[in-house]
Amino acid sequence: MHFLKLQIQYGGDVSELILSTNSSDPTVQELQQHIEKQLNIPAEVQRIMFKGQNLHEKPEGKLRRYGITNASLIRVVGRKQPIRR
């Protein structure tokens, strides 16, 4: 099991996200799934940016290819799901 600790900037908040994966080089899609689970932002509305790159446009892309390592700050734009009662 591999872990990648990332800083996720969403709105005015910065959250820590631990990406646990079986791969040593996870994909953008795996990151999107973890953001959806932990921050309640559906993957289909996420816009993920890192150093001017739009990661959400290539979900099969490897995070290492974009220069993402431990403690990287990733910016996410999207709408949270309303809480269902």
Phi and psi in radians as a Rosetta constraint file:
Dihedral C 1 N 2 CA 2 C 2 CIRCULARHARMONIC -1.998 0.35
Dihedral N 2 CA 2 C 2 N 3 CIRCULARHARMONIC 2.573 0.35
Dihedral C 2 N 3 CA 3 C 3 CIRCULARHARMONIC -2.231 0.35
Dihedral N 3 CA 3 C 3 N 4 CIRCULARHARMONIC 2.475 0.35
Dihedral C 3 N 4 CA 4 C 4 CIRCULARHARMONIC -2.317 0.35
Dihedral N 4 CA 4 C 4 N 5 CIRCULARHARMONIC 2.088 0.35
Dihedral C 4 N 5 CA 5 C 5 CIRCULARHARMONIC -1.666 0.35
Dihedral N 5 CA 5 C 5 N 6 CIRCULARHARMONIC 2.099 0.35
Dihedral C 5 N 6 CA 6 C 6 CIRCULARHARMONIC -2.162 0.35
Dihedral N 6 CA 6 C 6 N 7 CIRCULARHARMONIC 2.694 0.35
Dihedral C 6 N 7 CA 7 C 7 CIRCULARHARMONIC -1.765 0.35
Dihedral N 7 CA 7 C 7 N 8 CIRCULARHARMONIC 2.184 0.35
Dihedral C 7 N 8 CA 8 C 8 CIRCULARHARMONIC -1.954 0.35
Dihedral N 8 CA 8 C 8 N 9 CIRCULARHARMONIC 2.066 0.35
Dihedral C 8 N 9 CA 9 C 9 CIRCULARHARMONIC -1.664 0.35
Dihedral N 9 CA 9 C 9 N 10 CIRCULARHARMONIC 2.089 0.35
Dihedral C 9 N 10 CA 10 C 10 CIRCULARHARMONIC -2.389 0.35
Dihedral N 10 CA 10 C 10 N 11 CIRCULARHARMONIC 2.071 0.35
Dihedral C 10 N 11 CA 11 C 11 CIRCULARHARMONIC 1.129 0.35
Dihedral N 11 CA 11 C 11 N 12 CIRCULARHARMONIC -2.298 0.35
Dihedral C 11 N 12 CA 12 C 12 CIRCULARHARMONIC -1.664 0.35
Dihedral N 12 CA 12 C 12 N 13 CIRCULARHARMONIC 0.054 0.35
Dihedral C 12 N 13 CA 13 C 13 CIRCULARHARMONIC -1.823 0.35
Dihedral N 13 CA 13 C 13 N 14 CIRCULARHARMONIC 2.643 0.35
Dihedral C 13 N 14 CA 14 C 14 CIRCULARHARMONIC -2.117 0.35
Dihedral N 14 CA 14 C 14 N 15 CIRCULARHARMONIC 2.149 0.35
Dihedral C 14 N 15 CA 15 C 15 CIRCULARHARMONIC -2.021 0.35
Dihedral N 15 CA 15 C 15 N 16 CIRCULARHARMONIC 2.668 0.35
Dihedral C 15 N 16 CA 16 C 16 CIRCULARHARMONIC -1.650 0.35
Dihedral N 16 CA 16 C 16 N 17 CIRCULARHARMONIC 2.361 0.35
Dihedral C 16 N 17 CA 17 C 17 CIRCULARHARMONIC -2.221 0.35
Dihedral N 17 CA 17 C 17 N 18 CIRCULARHARMONIC 2.265 0.35
Dihedral C 17 N 18 CA 18 C 18 CIRCULARHARMONIC -1.774 0.35
Dihedral N 18 CA 18 C 18 N 19 CIRCULARHARMONIC 2.006 0.35
Dihedral C 18 N 19 CA 19 C 19 CIRCULARHARMONIC -1.666 0.35
Dihedral N 19 CA 19 C 19 N 20 CIRCULARHARMONIC 1.880 0.35
Dihedral C 19 N 20 CA 20 C 20 CIRCULARHARMONIC -1.776 0.35
Dihedral N 20 CA 20 C 20 N 21 CIRCULARHARMONIC 2.299 0.35
Dihedral C 20 N 21 CA 21 C 21 CIRCULARHARMONIC -2.628 0.35
Dihedral N 21 CA 21 C 21 N 22 CIRCULARHARMONIC 2.786 0.35
Dihedral C 21 N 22 CA 22 C 22 CIRCULARHARMONIC -1.441 0.35
Dihedral N 22 CA 22 C 22 N 23 CIRCULARHARMONIC -0.268 0.35
Dihedral C 22 N 23 CA 23 C 23 CIRCULARHARMONIC -1.654 0.35
Dihedral N 23 CA 23 C 23 N 24 CIRCULARHARMONIC 2.514 0.35
Dihedral C 23 N 24 CA 24 C 24 CIRCULARHARMONIC -1.354 0.35
Dihedral N 24 CA 24 C 24 N 25 CIRCULARHARMONIC -0.246 0.35
Dihedral C 24 N 25 CA 25 C 25 CIRCULARHARMONIC -2.371 0.35
Dihedral N 25 CA 25 C 25 N 26 CIRCULARHARMONIC 1.454 0.35
Dihedral C 25 N 26 CA 26 C 26 CIRCULARHARMONIC -1.172 0.35
Dihedral N 26 CA 26 C 26 N 27 CIRCULARHARMONIC 2.830 0.35
Dihedral C 26 N 27 CA 27 C 27 CIRCULARHARMONIC -1.675 0.35
Dihedral N 27 CA 27 C 27 N 28 CIRCULARHARMONIC 2.926 0.35
Dihedral C 27 N 28 CA 28 C 28 CIRCULARHARMONIC -1.055 0.35
Dihedral N 28 CA 28 C 28 N 29 CIRCULARHARMONIC -0.656 0.35
Dihedral C 28 N 29 CA 29 C 29 CIRCULARHARMONIC -1.079 0.35
Dihedral N 29 CA 29 C 29 N 30 CIRCULARHARMONIC -0.697 0.35
Dihedral C 29 N 30 CA 30 C 30 CIRCULARHARMONIC -1.118 0.35
Dihedral N 30 CA 30 C 30 N 31 CIRCULARHARMONIC -0.698 0.35
Dihedral C 30 N 31 CA 31 C 31 CIRCULARHARMONIC -1.081 0.35
Dihedral N 31 CA 31 C 31 N 32 CIRCULARHARMONIC -0.770 0.35
Dihedral C 31 N 32 CA 32 C 32 CIRCULARHARMONIC -1.047 0.35
Dihedral N 32 CA 32 C 32 N 33 CIRCULARHARMONIC -0.716 0.35
Dihedral C 32 N 33 CA 33 C 33 CIRCULARHARMONIC -1.125 0.35
Dihedral N 33 CA 33 C 33 N 34 CIRCULARHARMONIC -0.699 0.35
Dihedral C 33 N 34 CA 34 C 34 CIRCULARHARMONIC -1.202 0.35
Dihedral N 34 CA 34 C 34 N 35 CIRCULARHARMONIC -0.677 0.35
Dihedral C 34 N 35 CA 35 C 35 CIRCULARHARMONIC -1.101 0.35
Dihedral N 35 CA 35 C 35 N 36 CIRCULARHARMONIC -0.719 0.35
Dihedral C 35 N 36 CA 36 C 36 CIRCULARHARMONIC -1.074 0.35
Dihedral N 36 CA 36 C 36 N 37 CIRCULARHARMONIC -0.789 0.35
Dihedral C 36 N 37 CA 37 C 37 CIRCULARHARMONIC -1.176 0.35
Dihedral N 37 CA 37 C 37 N 38 CIRCULARHARMONIC -0.786 0.35
Dihedral C 37 N 38 CA 38 C 38 CIRCULARHARMONIC -1.530 0.35
Dihedral N 38 CA 38 C 38 N 39 CIRCULARHARMONIC -0.543 0.35
Dihedral C 38 N 39 CA 39 C 39 CIRCULARHARMONIC -1.949 0.35
Dihedral N 39 CA 39 C 39 N 40 CIRCULARHARMONIC -0.052 0.35
Dihedral C 39 N 40 CA 40 C 40 CIRCULARHARMONIC 1.106 0.35
Dihedral N 40 CA 40 C 40 N 41 CIRCULARHARMONIC 0.627 0.35
Dihedral C 40 N 41 CA 41 C 41 CIRCULARHARMONIC -1.955 0.35
Dihedral N 41 CA 41 C 41 N 42 CIRCULARHARMONIC 1.970 0.35
Dihedral C 41 N 42 CA 42 C 42 CIRCULARHARMONIC -0.983 0.35
Dihedral N 42 CA 42 C 42 N 43 CIRCULARHARMONIC 2.415 0.35
Dihedral C 42 N 43 CA 43 C 43 CIRCULARHARMONIC -0.979 0.35
Dihedral N 43 CA 43 C 43 N 44 CIRCULARHARMONIC -0.643 0.35
Dihedral C 43 N 44 CA 44 C 44 CIRCULARHARMONIC -1.219 0.35
Dihedral N 44 CA 44 C 44 N 45 CIRCULARHARMONIC -0.272 0.35
Dihedral C 44 N 45 CA 45 C 45 CIRCULARHARMONIC -1.901 0.35
Dihedral N 45 CA 45 C 45 N 46 CIRCULARHARMONIC 0.016 0.35
Dihedral C 45 N 46 CA 46 C 46 CIRCULARHARMONIC -1.295 0.35
Dihedral N 46 CA 46 C 46 N 47 CIRCULARHARMONIC 2.406 0.35
Dihedral C 46 N 47 CA 47 C 47 CIRCULARHARMONIC -2.102 0.35
Dihedral N 47 CA 47 C 47 N 48 CIRCULARHARMONIC 1.940 0.35
Dihedral C 47 N 48 CA 48 C 48 CIRCULARHARMONIC -1.891 0.35
Dihedral N 48 CA 48 C 48 N 49 CIRCULARHARMONIC 2.192 0.35
Dihedral C 48 N 49 CA 49 C 49 CIRCULARHARMONIC -2.218 0.35
Dihedral N 49 CA 49 C 49 N 50 CIRCULARHARMONIC 2.473 0.35
Dihedral C 49 N 50 CA 50 C 50 CIRCULARHARMONIC -2.542 0.35
Dihedral N 50 CA 50 C 50 N 51 CIRCULARHARMONIC 2.047 0.35
Dihedral C 50 N 51 CA 51 C 51 CIRCULARHARMONIC 0.851 0.35
Dihedral N 51 CA 51 C 51 N 52 CIRCULARHARMONIC 0.846 0.35
Dihedral C 51 N 52 CA 52 C 52 CIRCULARHARMONIC 1.376 0.35
Dihedral N 52 CA 52 C 52 N 53 CIRCULARHARMONIC 0.058 0.35
Dihedral C 52 N 53 CA 53 C 53 CIRCULARHARMONIC -1.790 0.35
Dihedral N 53 CA 53 C 53 N 54 CIRCULARHARMONIC 2.390 0.35
Dihedral C 53 N 54 CA 54 C 54 CIRCULARHARMONIC -1.615 0.35
Dihedral N 54 CA 54 C 54 N 55 CIRCULARHARMONIC 1.658 0.35
Dihedral C 54 N 55 CA 55 C 55 CIRCULARHARMONIC -1.200 0.35
Dihedral N 55 CA 55 C 55 N 56 CIRCULARHARMONIC -0.563 0.35
Dihedral C 55 N 56 CA 56 C 56 CIRCULARHARMONIC -1.102 0.35
Dihedral N 56 CA 56 C 56 N 57 CIRCULARHARMONIC -0.303 0.35
Dihedral C 56 N 57 CA 57 C 57 CIRCULARHARMONIC -1.318 0.35
Dihedral N 57 CA 57 C 57 N 58 CIRCULARHARMONIC -0.323 0.35
Dihedral C 57 N 58 CA 58 C 58 CIRCULARHARMONIC -2.318 0.35
Dihedral N 58 CA 58 C 58 N 59 CIRCULARHARMONIC 1.360 0.35
Dihedral C 58 N 59 CA 59 C 59 CIRCULARHARMONIC -1.079 0.35
Dihedral N 59 CA 59 C 59 N 60 CIRCULARHARMONIC -0.395 0.35
Dihedral C 59 N 60 CA 60 C 60 CIRCULARHARMONIC -1.461 0.35
Dihedral N 60 CA 60 C 60 N 61 CIRCULARHARMONIC -0.123 0.35
Dihedral C 60 N 61 CA 61 C 61 CIRCULARHARMONIC -1.159 0.35
Dihedral N 61 CA 61 C 61 N 62 CIRCULARHARMONIC 2.527 0.35
Dihedral C 61 N 62 CA 62 C 62 CIRCULARHARMONIC -1.473 0.35
Dihedral N 62 CA 62 C 62 N 63 CIRCULARHARMONIC 2.410 0.35
Dihedral C 62 N 63 CA 63 C 63 CIRCULARHARMONIC -1.068 0.35
Dihedral N 63 CA 63 C 63 N 64 CIRCULARHARMONIC -0.670 0.35
Dihedral C 63 N 64 CA 64 C 64 CIRCULARHARMONIC -1.070 0.35
Dihedral N 64 CA 64 C 64 N 65 CIRCULARHARMONIC -0.587 0.35
Dihedral C 64 N 65 CA 65 C 65 CIRCULARHARMONIC -1.068 0.35
Dihedral N 65 CA 65 C 65 N 66 CIRCULARHARMONIC -0.537 0.35
Dihedral C 65 N 66 CA 66 C 66 CIRCULARHARMONIC -1.538 0.35
Dihedral N 66 CA 66 C 66 N 67 CIRCULARHARMONIC -0.024 0.35
Dihedral C 66 N 67 CA 67 C 67 CIRCULARHARMONIC 1.522 0.35
Dihedral N 67 CA 67 C 67 N 68 CIRCULARHARMONIC 0.293 0.35
Dihedral C 67 N 68 CA 68 C 68 CIRCULARHARMONIC -1.475 0.35
Dihedral N 68 CA 68 C 68 N 69 CIRCULARHARMONIC 2.171 0.35
Dihedral C 68 N 69 CA 69 C 69 CIRCULARHARMONIC -2.318 0.35
Dihedral N 69 CA 69 C 69 N 70 CIRCULARHARMONIC -3.101 0.35
Dihedral C 69 N 70 CA 70 C 70 CIRCULARHARMONIC -0.915 0.35
Dihedral N 70 CA 70 C 70 N 71 CIRCULARHARMONIC 2.428 0.35
Dihedral C 70 N 71 CA 71 C 71 CIRCULARHARMONIC 1.259 0.35
Dihedral N 71 CA 71 C 71 N 72 CIRCULARHARMONIC 0.185 0.35
Dihedral C 71 N 72 CA 72 C 72 CIRCULARHARMONIC -1.162 0.35
Dihedral N 72 CA 72 C 72 N 73 CIRCULARHARMONIC 2.556 0.35
Dihedral C 72 N 73 CA 73 C 73 CIRCULARHARMONIC -1.740 0.35
Dihedral N 73 CA 73 C 73 N 74 CIRCULARHARMONIC 2.084 0.35
Dihedral C 73 N 74 CA 74 C 74 CIRCULARHARMONIC -2.004 0.35
Dihedral N 74 CA 74 C 74 N 75 CIRCULARHARMONIC 2.375 0.35
Dihedral C 74 N 75 CA 75 C 75 CIRCULARHARMONIC -1.743 0.35
Dihedral N 75 CA 75 C 75 N 76 CIRCULARHARMONIC 2.306 0.35
Dihedral C 75 N 76 CA 76 C 76 CIRCULARHARMONIC -2.161 0.35
Dihedral N 76 CA 76 C 76 N 77 CIRCULARHARMONIC 2.305 0.35
Dihedral C 76 N 77 CA 77 C 77 CIRCULARHARMONIC -2.089 0.35
Dihedral N 77 CA 77 C 77 N 78 CIRCULARHARMONIC 2.374 0.35
Dihedral C 77 N 78 CA 78 C 78 CIRCULARHARMONIC 2.903 0.35
Dihedral N 78 CA 78 C 78 N 79 CIRCULARHARMONIC 2.993 0.35
Dihedral C 78 N 79 CA 79 C 79 CIRCULARHARMONIC -1.809 0.35
Dihedral N 79 CA 79 C 79 N 80 CIRCULARHARMONIC 2.327 0.35
Dihedral C 79 N 80 CA 80 C 80 CIRCULARHARMONIC -1.246 0.35
Dihedral N 80 CA 80 C 80 N 81 CIRCULARHARMONIC 2.656 0.35
Dihedral C 80 N 81 CA 81 C 81 CIRCULARHARMONIC -1.238 0.35
Dihedral N 81 CA 81 C 81 N 82 CIRCULARHARMONIC 2.451 0.35
Dihedral C 81 N 82 CA 82 C 82 CIRCULARHARMONIC -1.162 0.35
Dihedral N 82 CA 82 C 82 N 83 CIRCULARHARMONIC 2.570 0.35
Dihedral C 82 N 83 CA 83 C 83 CIRCULARHARMONIC -1.298 0.35
Dihedral N 83 CA 83 C 83 N 84 CIRCULARHARMONIC 2.179 0.35
Dihedral C 83 N 84 CA 84 C 84 CIRCULARHARMONIC -1.604 0.35
Dihedral N 84 CA 84 C 84 N 85 CIRCULARHARMONIC 2.401 0.35
